[in-house]
Amino acid sequence: MSSKKIAESKVLDMVRNKEVTLSKGAELLEMPLKDFLELASDNRISILDYEDDEVEQNLLALRKTFSKTGISK
């Protein structure tokens, strides 16, 4: 298994165990949040099962990502 896959597996486990948020997982893997959301979903990790403050953190990260790409609401 490649070092990238090992890192992904570790971070996905951290997200699954709610040790880190989705946005932090993306940051740890140095990937865009939208790509990390797809990776999480592909690995059967719910992207909707989070507390209010985690949702807010992820929304802020998404807004930041979209503003960088020029995509508006």
Sequence and secondary structure as in RCSB ss.txt:
>XXXX:A:sequence
MSSKKIAESKVLDMVRNKEVTLSKGAELLEMPLKDFLELASDNRISILDYEDDEVEQNLLALRKTFSKTGISK
>XXXX:A:secstr
  HHHHHHHHHHHHHHTTSS HHHHHHHTT  HHHHHHHHHHTT  SS   HHHHHHHHHHHHHHHHHHT   
